[in-house]
């Protein structure tokens, strides 16, 4: 996949950027890119530090699950926080 500016959404260059936002927290930069390709929409979240860049791809139908998890951790007291795992349906293609 080298040279594919569209990134890890698959689709060999057919990725279209719909919306981009950047968030800086302390020394880290987070990039939120809503993209679309022939397989559907997805959110590409990248973290950039001075030395590394990490990326995850979230299918569009999983974004609300991520939001629920973020809200869970933000709104929990330190004593109440425990690991939470959600099982999402997966597609086999």
C-alpha positions as CSV (number, residue, x, y, z in Angstrom):
1,X,0.0,0.0,0.0
2,X,3.0,2.2,-0.1
3,X,2.4,5.5,-1.9
4,X,-1.4,5.4,-1.3
5,X,-2.2,8.8,0.1
6,X,-5.7,7.6,1.1
7,X,-4.3,5.6,4.0
8,X,-5.5,2.4,5.7
9,X,-9.1,2.5,4.5
10,X,-8.3,0.2,1.6
11,X,-9.7,1.0,-1.8
12,X,-6.5,1.7,-3.7
13,X,-6.6,5.5,-4.0
14,X,-10.4,5.9,-4.2
15,X,-10.5,7.6,-0.8
16,X,-12.2,11.0,-0.6
17,X,-11.6,13.3,2.3
18,X,-14.9,14.7,3.7
19,X,-13.8,16.5,6.8
20,X,-10.5,17.0,8.7
21,X,-9.9,18.3,12.2
22,X,-6.8,18.6,14.3
23,X,-6.5,18.5,18.1
24,X,-3.3,19.2,20.1
25,X,-3.1,17.9,23.6
26,X,0.2,18.6,25.4
27,X,3.0,17.4,23.1
28,X,0.7,15.2,20.9
29,X,-1.2,16.0,17.7
30,X,-4.3,14.1,16.9
31,X,-5.8,14.1,13.3
32,X,-9.4,13.2,12.7
33,X,-10.2,12.6,9.1
34,X,-13.6,11.5,7.9
35,X,-13.1,9.7,4.6
36,X,-15.1,7.7,2.1
37,X,-14.2,5.1,-0.4
38,X,-16.2,2.6,-2.4
39,X,-16.6,0.4,0.7
40,X,-18.1,3.2,2.7
41,X,-17.3,6.0,5.2
42,X,-14.7,5.7,7.9
43,X,-12.9,7.8,10.5
44,X,-9.2,7.8,10.4
45,X,-7.6,8.8,13.7
46,X,-3.9,9.5,13.8
47,X,-1.7,10.4,16.7
48,X,1.6,12.2,16.0
49,X,4.3,12.7,18.6
50,X,7.8,14.0,17.8
51,X,9.0,10.5,16.9
52,X,6.1,8.4,15.8
53,X,2.7,8.4,14.1
54,X,0.0,5.8,14.9
55,X,-3.3,5.4,13.1
56,X,-6.5,3.6,13.6
57,X,-9.4,3.2,11.2
58,X,-13.0,3.2,12.6
59,X,-15.8,2.2,10.3
60,X,-18.6,4.7,10.2
61,X,-21.0,2.5,12.0
62,X,-18.5,2.1,14.9
63,X,-18.0,5.9,15.6
64,X,-20.9,6.1,18.0
65,X,-19.5,3.1,20.0
66,X,-16.2,5.0,20.3
67,X,-18.1,8.1,21.5
68,X,-19.9,6.0,24.1
69,X,-16.6,4.6,25.4
70,X,-15.0,8.1,25.5
71,X,-18.0,9.5,27.4
72,X,-17.9,6.5,29.8
73,X,-14.2,7.3,30.8
74,X,-14.7,11.0,30.9
75,X,-17.8,10.8,33.1
76,X,-16.5,8.1,35.5
77,X,-14.9,8.8,38.9
78,X,-11.4,7.4,39.3
79,X,-12.7,4.8,41.7
80,X,-15.4,3.6,39.3
81,X,-13.3,3.2,36.2
82,X,-12.8,-0.3,35.0
83,X,-12.0,-1.8,31.6
84,X,-14.9,-1.9,29.3
85,X,-15.1,-3.9,26.2
86,X,-17.8,-3.9,23.5
87,X,-18.1,-6.6,20.8
88,X,-19.1,-5.2,17.5
89,X,-20.4,-7.2,14.6
90,X,-17.7,-7.8,11.9
91,X,-18.1,-8.3,8.2
92,X,-16.3,-11.1,6.5
93,X,-15.8,-10.2,2.8
